């Protein structure tokens, strides 16, 4: 079973901070430019839903979740 990975595109980030409000265990904001900082590229199961919500509320789409590929049974 794979692990969900999170990636961010700091160039697309407008610094809105919605990700930090939604998933502070996974994201932070750079104190210099306000853009997203990724704290945990592989959030634990308990934080995965919050990371997914943060990706959905990001106004610029700077957050991407990479779900593990399921192996066919």
N, CA, C and O atoms as a CHARMM CRD file, in Angstrom:
* protein
*
  292
    1    1 UNK  N      0.85500  -1.17800   0.00000 PROA 1      0.00000
    2    1 UNK  CA     0.00000   0.00000   0.00000 PROA 1      0.00000
    3    1 UNK  C      0.89600   1.23500   0.00000 PROA 1      0.00000
    4    1 UNK  O      1.81500   1.32700   0.81400 PROA 1      0.00000
    5    2 UNK  N      0.64200   2.18800  -0.90500 PROA 2      0.00000
    6    2 UNK  CA     1.46300   3.37800  -1.03800 PROA 2      0.00000
    7    2 UNK  C      1.05000   4.48900  -0.09800 PROA 2      0.00000
    8    2 UNK  O      0.06900   4.38700   0.63900 PROA 2      0.00000
    9    3 UNK  N      1.82200   5.54100  -0.15100 PROA 3      0.00000
   10    3 UNK  CA     1.59600   6.70400   0.69000 PROA 3      0.00000
   11    3 UNK  C      1.19700   7.88700  -0.17600 PROA 3      0.00000
   12    3 UNK  O      1.77900   8.11300  -1.23700 PROA 3      0.00000
   13    4 UNK  N      0.20700   8.63600   0.27600 PROA 4      0.00000
   14    4 UNK  CA    -0.18000   9.85600  -0.42100 PROA 4      0.00000
   15    4 UNK  C      0.93400  10.87700  -0.27200 PROA 4      0.00000
   16    4 UNK  O      1.43500  11.10700   0.82900 PROA 4      0.00000
   17    5 UNK  N      1.31800  11.48800  -1.38700 PROA 5      0.00000
   18    5 UNK  CA     2.34600  12.53100  -1.37100 PROA 5      0.00000
   19    5 UNK  C      1.71300  13.86300  -1.74000 PROA 5      0.00000
   20    5 UNK  O      0.78500  13.92600  -2.54600 PROA 5      0.00000
   21    6 UNK  N      2.22200  14.91000  -1.14400 PROA 6      0.00000
   22    6 UNK  CA     1.76300  16.26300  -1.41700 PROA 6      0.00000
   23    6 UNK  C      2.91100  17.03100  -2.05300 PROA 6      0.00000
   24    6 UNK  O      4.06300  16.89600  -1.63900 PROA 6      0.00000
   25    7 UNK  N      2.59500  17.83500  -3.05400 PROA 7      0.00000
   26    7 UNK  CA     3.59500  18.73200  -3.62500 PROA 7      0.00000
   27    7 UNK  C      2.97100  20.11800  -3.74600 PROA 7      0.00000
   28    7 UNK  O      1.75100  20.25800  -3.83800 PROA 7      0.00000
   29    8 UNK  N      3.81600  21.12700  -3.74300 PROA 8      0.00000
   30    8 UNK  CA     3.34900  22.49900  -3.87200 PROA 8      0.00000
   31    8 UNK  C      4.14300  23.21200  -4.95600 PROA 8      0.00000
   32    8 UNK  O      5.31100  22.90600  -5.19800 PROA 8      0.00000
   33    9 UNK  N      3.49400  24.15800  -5.59800 PROA 9      0.00000
   34    9 UNK  CA     4.14200  24.99100  -6.60300 PROA 9      0.00000
   35    9 UNK  C      4.19400  26.40600  -6.02600 PROA 9      0.00000
   36    9 UNK  O      3.22800  27.16200  -6.12800 PROA 9      0.00000
   37   10 UNK  N      5.31900  26.75200  -5.42600 PROA 10     0.00000
   38   10 UNK  CA     5.46000  28.04800  -4.76400 PROA 10     0.00000
   39   10 UNK  C      5.30700  29.21300  -5.73500 PROA 10     0.00000
   40   10 UNK  O      4.91800  30.30800  -5.32800 PROA 10     0.00000
   41   11 UNK  N      5.61000  28.99100  -7.01300 PROA 11     0.00000
   42   11 UNK  CA     5.48100  30.06100  -8.00100 PROA 11     0.00000
   43   11 UNK  C      4.01000  30.41600  -8.25700 PROA 11     0.00000
   44   11 UNK  O      3.69400  31.56000  -8.58600 PROA 11     0.00000
   45   12 UNK  N      3.12700  29.44700  -8.10800 PROA 12     0.00000
   46   12 UNK  CA     1.68900  29.68000  -8.30600 PROA 12     0.00000
   47   12 UNK  C      1.01300  30.21100  -7.05900 PROA 12     0.00000
   48   12 UNK  O     -0.08000  30.77200  -7.14100 PROA 12     0.00000
   49   13 UNK  N      1.63500  30.04700  -5.91800 PROA 13     0.00000
   50   13 UNK  CA     1.02800  30.39400  -4.63000 PROA 13     0.00000
   51   13 UNK  C      0.86600  31.90700  -4.47800 PROA 13     0.00000
   52   13 UNK  O      1.84200  32.64800  -4.60200 PROA 13     0.00000
   53   14 UNK  N     -0.37100  32.37600  -4.20800 PROA 14     0.00000
   54   14 UNK  CA    -0.59300  33.80400  -4.00700 PROA 14     0.00000
   55   14 UNK  C     -0.43400  34.23400  -2.54900 PROA 14     0.00000
   56   14 UNK  O     -0.52900  35.42100  -2.23700 PROA 14     0.00000
   57   15 UNK  N     -0.19100  33.26600  -1.65500 PROA 15     0.00000
   58   15 UNK  CA    -0.03000  33.59600  -0.24300 PROA 15     0.00000
   59   15 UNK  C     -1.34000  33.82400   0.48100 PROA 15     0.00000
   60   15 UNK  O     -1.37700  34.55600   1.47000 PROA 15     0.00000
   61   16 UNK  N     -2.41600  33.21200   0.01100 PROA 16     0.00000
   62   16 UNK  CA    -3.73300  33.39300   0.62500 PROA 16     0.00000
   63   16 UNK  C     -3.80400  32.78200   2.02600 PROA 16     0.00000
   64   16 UNK  O     -4.55600  33.26600   2.87200 PROA 16     0.00000
   65   17 UNK  N     -3.03400  31.73300   2.27500 PROA 17     0.00000
   66   17 UNK  CA    -2.98000  31.11900   3.59900 PROA 17     0.00000
   67   17 UNK  C     -4.08600  30.13700   3.90800 PROA 17     0.00000
   68   17 UNK  O     -4.17300  29.65900   5.03900 PROA 17     0.00000
   69   18 UNK  N     -4.93200  29.81800   2.95000 PROA 18     0.00000
   70   18 UNK  CA    -6.02200  28.87400   3.20300 PROA 18     0.00000
   71   18 UNK  C     -5.48800  27.49300   3.57200 PROA 18     0.00000
   72   18 UNK  O     -6.09300  26.78700   4.37900 PROA 18     0.00000
   73   19 UNK  N     -4.37400  27.11200   2.99300 PROA 19     0.00000
   74   19 UNK  CA    -3.80100  25.79900   3.28900 PROA 19     0.00000
   75   19 UNK  C     -3.35500  25.71400   4.74600 PROA 19     0.00000
   76   19 UNK  O     -3.54400  24.68800   5.39900 PROA 19     0.00000
   77   20 UNK  N     -2.77200  26.77800   5.24300 PROA 20     0.00000
   78   20 UNK  CA    -2.28400  26.79700   6.62300 PROA 20     0.00000
   79   20 UNK  C     -3.45900  26.75100   7.60000 PROA 20     0.00000
   80   20 UNK  O     -3.39300  26.07900   8.63000 PROA 20     0.00000
   81   21 UNK  N     -4.52100  27.46400   7.27300 PROA 21     0.00000
   82   21 UNK  CA    -5.71300  27.44800   8.12700 PROA 21     0.00000
   83   21 UNK  C     -6.37400  26.07200   8.12700 PROA 21     0.00000
   84   21 UNK  O     -6.92900  25.64400   9.13900 PROA 21     0.00000
   85   22 UNK  N     -6.31300  25.39000   6.99900 PROA 22     0.00000
   86   22 UNK  CA    -6.97200  24.09600   6.84700 PROA 22     0.00000
   87   22 UNK  C     -6.13900  22.92800   7.36700 PROA 22     0.00000
   88   22 UNK  O     -6.68000  22.00400   7.97400 PROA 22     0.00000
   89   23 UNK  N     -4.84300  22.96300   7.13600 PROA 23     0.00000
   90   23 UNK  CA    -3.97100  21.84300   7.51200 PROA 23     0.00000
   91   23 UNK  C     -2.63100  22.36700   8.04200 PROA 23     0.00000
   92   23 UNK  O     -1.60600  22.22500   7.37400 PROA 23     0.00000
   93   24 UNK  N     -2.63100  22.96800   9.23300 PROA 24     0.00000
   94   24 UNK  CA    -1.39300  23.55400   9.75900 PROA 24     0.00000
   95   24 UNK  C     -0.29900  22.54000  10.07400 PROA 24     0.00000
   96   24 UNK  O      0.86000  22.91700  10.24700 PROA 24     0.00000
   97   25 UNK  N     -0.65000  21.26600  10.15000 PROA 25     0.00000
   98   25 UNK  CA     0.35800  20.24100  10.39600 PROA 25     0.00000
   99   25 UNK  C      1.10800  19.87200   9.12000 PROA 25     0.00000
  100   25 UNK  O      2.15600  19.22800   9.16400 PROA 25     0.00000
  101   26 UNK  N      0.55100  20.29300   7.98000 PROA 26     0.00000
  102   26 UNK  CA     1.12400  19.93200   6.68600 PROA 26     0.00000
  103   26 UNK  C      1.74200  21.15100   5.98800 PROA 26     0.00000
  104   26 UNK  O      2.74100  21.02600   5.28000 PROA 26     0.00000
  105   27 UNK  N      1.13800  22.33300   6.19200 PROA 27     0.00000
  106   27 UNK  CA     1.56900  23.53900   5.48100 PROA 27     0.00000
  107   27 UNK  C      1.87800  24.67700   6.44400 PROA 27     0.00000
  108   27 UNK  O      1.34100  24.73900   7.55000 PROA 27     0.00000
  109   28 UNK  N      2.75000  25.57000   6.00500 PROA 28     0.00000
  110   28 UNK  CA     3.03900  26.81200   6.71800 PROA 28     0.00000
  111   28 UNK  C      3.22600  27.89300   5.65500 PROA 28     0.00000
  112   28 UNK  O      3.21900  27.60900   4.45700 PROA 28     0.00000
  113   29 UNK  N      3.39400  29.13400   6.10800 PROA 29     0.00000
  114   29 UNK  CA     3.66000  30.22600   5.18300 PROA 29     0.00000
  115   29 UNK  C      5.04800  30.77200   5.43900 PROA 29     0.00000
  116   29 UNK  O      5.47500  30.92200   6.58400 PROA 29     0.00000
  117   30 UNK  N      5.74100  31.06600   4.36200 PROA 30     0.00000
  118   30 UNK  CA     7.07300  31.65200   4.43500 PROA 30     0.00000
  119   30 UNK  C      6.95700  33.04000   5.05700 PROA 30     0.00000
  120   30 UNK  O      6.18900  33.86500   4.56200 PROA 30     0.00000
  121   31 UNK  N      7.70000  33.31800   6.13000 PROA 31     0.00000
  122   31 UNK  CA     7.59700  34.62900   6.77600 PROA 31     0.00000
  123   31 UNK  C      8.09500  35.77500   5.90000 PROA 31     0.00000
  124   31 UNK  O      7.76500  36.93400   6.15100 PROA 31     0.00000
  125   32 UNK  N      8.88700  35.46100   4.87400 PROA 32     0.00000
  126   32 UNK  CA     9.42100  36.50900   4.00800 PROA 32     0.00000
  127   32 UNK  C      8.47100  36.90200   2.88000 PROA 32     0.00000
  128   32 UNK  O      8.26800  38.08800   2.62000 PROA 32     0.00000
  129   33 UNK  N      7.89000  35.90600   2.20900 PROA 33     0.00000
  130   33 UNK  CA     7.04800  36.24100   1.05900 PROA 33     0.00000
  131   33 UNK  C      5.60700  35.75200   1.17400 PROA 33     0.00000
  132   33 UNK  O      4.80000  36.01500   0.28200 PROA 33     0.00000
  133   34 UNK  N      5.26700  35.05000   2.25100 PROA 34     0.00000
  134   34 UNK  CA     3.89900  34.60300   2.47200 PROA 34     0.00000
  135   34 UNK  C      3.48200  33.38900   1.67300 PROA 34     0.00000
  136   34 UNK  O      2.34900  32.92400   1.80200 PROA 34     0.00000
  137   35 UNK  N      4.37700  32.86600   0.85000 PROA 35     0.00000
  138   35 UNK  CA     4.02400  31.70200   0.04300 PROA 35     0.00000
  139   35 UNK  C      4.07400  30.41900   0.86300 PROA 35     0.00000
  140   35 UNK  O      4.68800  30.35500   1.92800 PROA 35     0.00000
  141   36 UNK  N      3.41500  29.41800   0.33600 PROA 36     0.00000
  142   36 UNK  CA     3.29400  28.13300   1.01300 PROA 36     0.00000
  143   36 UNK  C      4.65200  27.47400   1.25500 PROA 36     0.00000
  144   36 UNK  O      5.55500  27.52600   0.42100 PROA 36     0.00000
  145   37 UNK  N      4.75600  26.86200   2.41600 PROA 37     0.00000
  146   37 UNK  CA     5.88500  25.99400   2.75400 PROA 37     0.00000
  147   37 UNK  C      5.30300  24.62700   3.08200 PROA 37     0.00000
  148   37 UNK  O      4.35800  24.52500   3.86400 PROA 37     0.00000
  149   38 UNK  N      5.85100  23.60100   2.50200 PROA 38     0.00000
  150   38 UNK  CA     5.39400  22.23900   2.75400 PROA 38     0.00000
  151   38 UNK  C      6.15200  21.67600   3.94200 PROA 38     0.00000
  152   38 UNK  O      7.37400  21.53500   3.90200 PROA 38     0.00000
  153   39 UNK  N      5.41900  21.35400   5.00100 PROA 39     0.00000
  154   39 UNK  CA     6.04000  20.80800   6.20600 PROA 39     0.00000
  155   39 UNK  C      6.13200  19.29100   6.17100 PROA 39     0.00000
  156   39 UNK  O      7.04800  18.70600   6.74900 PROA 39     0.00000
  157   40 UNK  N      5.17600  18.64900   5.48800 PROA 40     0.00000
  158   40 UNK  CA     5.12300  17.19500   5.49500 PROA 40     0.00000
  159   40 UNK  C      4.63400  16.70900   4.13100 PROA 40     0.00000
  160   40 UNK  O      3.43700  16.76000   3.84800 PROA 40     0.00000
  161   41 UNK  N      5.54600  16.24400   3.29300 PROA 41     0.00000
  162   41 UNK  CA     5.19600  15.78500   1.95100 PROA 41     0.00000
  163   41 UNK  C      4.44600  14.46300   1.95900 PROA 41     0.00000
  164   41 UNK  O      3.82500  14.10100   0.95900 PROA 41     0.00000
  165   42 UNK  N      4.49400  13.73200   3.07800 PROA 42     0.00000
  166   42 UNK  CA     3.77600  12.46300   3.20200 PROA 42     0.00000
  167   42 UNK  C      2.98200  12.48500   4.50500 PROA 42     0.00000
  168   42 UNK  O      3.37600  11.85800   5.48800 PROA 42     0.00000
  169   43 UNK  N      1.85700  13.21500   4.51100 PROA 43     0.00000
  170   43 UNK  CA     1.08800  13.33300   5.75200 PROA 43     0.00000
  171   43 UNK  C      0.53900  11.99200   6.21500 PROA 43     0.00000
  172   43 UNK  O      0.17000  11.14700   5.39900 PROA 43     0.00000
  173   44 UNK  N      0.48800  11.80100   7.53500 PROA 44     0.00000
  174   44 UNK  CA    -0.08600  10.55800   8.05200 PROA 44     0.00000
  175   44 UNK  C     -1.57500  10.49400   7.72500 PROA 44     0.00000
  176   44 UNK  O     -2.19700  11.50400   7.39500 PROA 44     0.00000
  177   45 UNK  N     -2.12300   9.31300   7.82100 PROA 45     0.00000
  178   45 UNK  CA    -3.52800   9.09100   7.48400 PROA 45     0.00000
  179   45 UNK  C     -4.44900  10.08000   8.18200 PROA 45     0.00000
  180   45 UNK  O     -5.41200  10.55500   7.58000 PROA 45     0.00000
  181   46 UNK  N     -4.17400  10.39300   9.42100 PROA 46     0.00000
  182   46 UNK  CA    -5.02500  11.30600  10.18700 PROA 46     0.00000
  183   46 UNK  C     -5.02100  12.72600   9.62800 PROA 46     0.00000
  184   46 UNK  O     -5.94200  13.49000   9.91600 PROA 46     0.00000
  185   47 UNK  N     -4.03000  13.09800   8.84800 PROA 47     0.00000
  186   47 UNK  CA    -3.91100  14.45500   8.29800 PROA 47     0.00000
  187   47 UNK  C     -4.20400  14.51000   6.79800 PROA 47     0.00000
  188   47 UNK  O     -4.24700  15.58800   6.20500 PROA 47     0.00000
  189   48 UNK  N     -4.40100  13.35400   6.20100 PROA 48     0.00000
  190   48 UNK  CA    -4.57200  13.28200   4.74800 PROA 48     0.00000
  191   48 UNK  C     -5.81800  14.02000   4.26500 PROA 48     0.00000
  192   48 UNK  O     -5.76800  14.71400   3.24900 PROA 48     0.00000
  193   49 UNK  N     -6.92900  13.88000   4.97800 PROA 49     0.00000
  194   49 UNK  CA    -8.16500  14.55300   4.57200 PROA 49     0.00000
  195   49 UNK  C     -8.01000  16.06600   4.63800 PROA 49     0.00000
  196   49 UNK  O     -8.50000  16.77900   3.76300 PROA 49     0.00000
  197   50 UNK  N     -7.33300  16.55900   5.66800 PROA 50     0.00000
  198   50 UNK  CA    -7.10400  18.00400   5.78400 PROA 50     0.00000
  199   50 UNK  C     -6.22200  18.50000   4.64700 PROA 50     0.00000
  200   50 UNK  O     -6.46300  19.58000   4.10700 PROA 50     0.00000
  201   51 UNK  N     -5.20300  17.72700   4.27300 PROA 51     0.00000
  202   51 UNK  CA    -4.33400  18.11000   3.16300 PROA 51     0.00000
  203   51 UNK  C     -5.12000  18.13600   1.85600 PROA 51     0.00000
  204   51 UNK  O     -4.91000  19.01500   1.02000 PROA 51     0.00000
  205   52 UNK  N     -6.01200  17.18600   1.68000 PROA 52     0.00000
  206   52 UNK  CA    -6.83300  17.13400   0.47900 PROA 52     0.00000
  207   52 UNK  C     -7.78600  18.33600   0.43300 PROA 52     0.00000
  208   52 UNK  O     -7.97700  18.93500  -0.62600 PROA 52     0.00000
  209   53 UNK  N     -8.37300  18.68200   1.56500 PROA 53     0.00000
  210   53 UNK  CA    -9.25000  19.85200   1.63100 PROA 53     0.00000
  211   53 UNK  C     -8.46500  21.11800   1.31500 PROA 53     0.00000
  212   53 UNK  O     -8.95000  21.98600   0.58900 PROA 53     0.00000
  213   54 UNK  N     -7.25100  21.22700   1.85900 PROA 54     0.00000
  214   54 UNK  CA    -6.40600  22.39300   1.60200 PROA 54     0.00000
  215   54 UNK  C     -6.13100  22.53900   0.10700 PROA 54     0.00000
  216   54 UNK  O     -6.14300  23.64800  -0.42800 PROA 54     0.00000
  217   55 UNK  N     -5.88900  21.43400  -0.55200 PROA 55     0.00000
  218   55 UNK  CA    -5.67600  21.47800  -1.99800 PROA 55     0.00000
  219   55 UNK  C     -6.90600  21.97600  -2.73100 PROA 55     0.00000
  220   55 UNK  O     -6.80100  22.67100  -3.74100 PROA 55     0.00000
  221   56 UNK  N     -8.07700  21.61400  -2.21300 PROA 56     0.00000
  222   56 UNK  CA    -9.32400  22.04200  -2.84000 PROA 56     0.00000
  223   56 UNK  C     -9.65100  23.50600  -2.62700 PROA 56     0.00000
  224   56 UNK  O    -10.29400  24.12500  -3.47500 PROA 56     0.00000
  225   57 UNK  N     -9.22000  24.07100  -1.50800 PROA 57     0.00000
  226   57 UNK  CA    -9.54300  25.47700  -1.22200 PROA 57     0.00000
  227   57 UNK  C     -8.46400  26.43900  -1.69400 PROA 57     0.00000
  228   57 UNK  O     -8.65700  27.65400  -1.63800 PROA 57     0.00000
  229   58 UNK  N     -7.34300  25.92500  -2.15400 PROA 58     0.00000
  230   58 UNK  CA    -6.27000  26.79300  -2.65200 PROA 58     0.00000
  231   58 UNK  C     -6.76500  27.54700  -3.88500 PROA 58     0.00000
  232   58 UNK  O     -7.13200  26.91900  -4.87800 PROA 58     0.00000
  233   59 UNK  N     -6.78200  28.88500  -3.84100 PROA 59     0.00000
  234   59 UNK  CA    -7.33300  29.64400  -4.96300 PROA 59     0.00000
  235   59 UNK  C     -6.52300  29.55200  -6.25700 PROA 59     0.00000
  236   59 UNK  O     -7.03800  29.86100  -7.33200 PROA 59     0.00000
  237   60 UNK  N     -5.27900  29.13400  -6.16400 PROA 60     0.00000
  238   60 UNK  CA    -4.44700  29.07200  -7.36700 PROA 60     0.00000
  239   60 UNK  C     -4.13600  27.65200  -7.82900 PROA 60     0.00000
  240   60 UNK  O     -3.51400  27.46400  -8.87400 PROA 60     0.00000
  241   61 UNK  N     -4.56000  26.65700  -7.06200 PROA 61     0.00000
  242   61 UNK  CA    -4.25100  25.27500  -7.42500 PROA 61     0.00000
  243   61 UNK  C     -2.78400  24.93400  -7.24800 PROA 61     0.00000
  244   61 UNK  O     -2.24700  24.09500  -7.97100 PROA 61     0.00000
  245   62 UNK  N     -2.13300  25.58000  -6.28800 PROA 62     0.00000
  246   62 UNK  CA    -0.69800  25.37000  -6.07600 PROA 62     0.00000
  247   62 UNK  C     -0.39200  24.07900  -5.32100 PROA 62     0.00000
  248   62 UNK  O      0.77100  23.69400  -5.20100 PROA 62     0.00000
  249   63 UNK  N     -1.41800  23.41300  -4.81400 PROA 63     0.00000
  250   63 UNK  CA    -1.23100  22.19100  -4.03300 PROA 63     0.00000
  251   63 UNK  C     -1.74700  20.99600  -4.83000 PROA 63     0.00000
  252   63 UNK  O     -2.86300  21.01700  -5.34900 PROA 63     0.00000
  253   64 UNK  N     -0.92200  19.95800  -4.91900 PROA 64     0.00000
  254   64 UNK  CA    -1.31500  18.74600  -5.61900 PROA 64     0.00000
  255   64 UNK  C     -1.10900  17.55000  -4.71100 PROA 64     0.00000
  256   64 UNK  O     -0.06000  17.41100  -4.08200 PROA 64     0.00000
  257   65 UNK  N     -2.11500  16.68500  -4.64400 PROA 65     0.00000
  258   65 UNK  CA    -1.98900  15.42600  -3.91900 PROA 65     0.00000
  259   65 UNK  C     -1.78100  14.31500  -4.93500 PROA 65     0.00000
  260   65 UNK  O     -2.50600  14.21600  -5.92500 PROA 65     0.00000
  261   66 UNK  N     -0.78800  13.48800  -4.67900 PROA 66     0.00000
  262   66 UNK  CA    -0.46600  12.35900  -5.54200 PROA 66     0.00000
  263   66 UNK  C     -0.86600  11.09700  -4.78700 PROA 66     0.00000
  264   66 UNK  O     -0.16800  10.66400  -3.87100 PROA 66     0.00000
  265   67 UNK  N     -1.98900  10.51300  -5.17600 PROA 67     0.00000
  266   67 UNK  CA    -2.47000   9.30800  -4.51000 PROA 67     0.00000
  267   67 UNK  C     -1.68800   8.09900  -5.01000 PROA 67     0.00000
  268   67 UNK  O     -1.30000   8.03600  -6.17700 PROA 67     0.00000
  269   68 UNK  N     -1.46100   7.14500  -4.11600 PROA 68     0.00000
  270   68 UNK  CA    -0.74700   5.93200  -4.55300 PROA 68     0.00000
  271   68 UNK  C     -1.59100   5.16100  -5.55600 PROA 68     0.00000
  272   68 UNK  O     -2.81900   5.13900  -5.47200 PROA 68     0.00000
  273   69 UNK  N     -0.91700   4.53500  -6.49700 PROA 69     0.00000
  274   69 UNK  CA    -1.63100   3.71900  -7.45100 PROA 69     0.00000
  275   69 UNK  C     -2.01700   2.41900  -6.80300 PROA 69     0.00000
  276   69 UNK  O     -1.21300   1.77900  -6.12500 PROA 69     0.00000
  277   70 UNK  N     -3.26000   2.03400  -7.01800 PROA 70     0.00000
  278   70 UNK  CA    -3.72200   0.78600  -6.41100 PROA 70     0.00000
  279   70 UNK  C     -3.29700  -0.37500  -7.30500 PROA 70     0.00000
  280   70 UNK  O     -3.30600  -0.28600  -8.53300 PROA 70     0.00000
  281   71 UNK  N     -2.93100  -1.45400  -6.64600 PROA 71     0.00000
  282   71 UNK  CA    -2.57000  -2.64700  -7.40000 PROA 71     0.00000
  283   71 UNK  C     -3.82500  -3.48000  -7.58400 PROA 71     0.00000
  284   71 UNK  O     -4.54200  -3.74700  -6.61900 PROA 71     0.00000
  285   72 UNK  N     -4.08700  -3.87700  -8.77500 PROA 72     0.00000
  286   72 UNK  CA    -5.29900  -4.64400  -9.07800 PROA 72     0.00000
  287   72 UNK  C     -5.27900  -5.99400  -8.38300 PROA 72     0.00000
  288   72 UNK  O     -4.24200  -6.65100  -8.30600 PROA 72     0.00000
  289   73 UNK  N     -6.43000  -6.39600  -7.88200 PROA 73     0.00000
  290   73 UNK  CA    -6.53200  -7.71100  -7.23500 PROA 73     0.00000
  291   73 UNK  C     -7.35900  -8.63100  -8.04800 PROA 73     0.00000
  292   73 UNK  O     -7.55800  -9.78400  -7.66500 PROA 73     0.00000
